[in-house]
């Protein structure tokens, strides 16, 4: 195979590899976004459940920051999966 044809074949091979890598990158980015949305939804459900349970029992204290909310949830969430959603240490 003459030199220019070999160079063109190599360029085509690299272009194909680059296209595959870009596709893989986009797939991984989409998967990460999906996982983060799923985690966010889980957290919202847990917060809503904790608030509804508190309303039925003792009421909900005033919370003005995320750390206050996390301290409040720390006393209420017992399942490891639920605690992990907020990066709380296992009990």
PyMOL commands that set and color helices and strands:
alter all, ss='L'
color gray80, all
select helices_A, chain A and resi 3-57+66-76+80-84
alter helices_A, ss='H'
color red, helices_A
deselect
rebuild
show_as cartoon
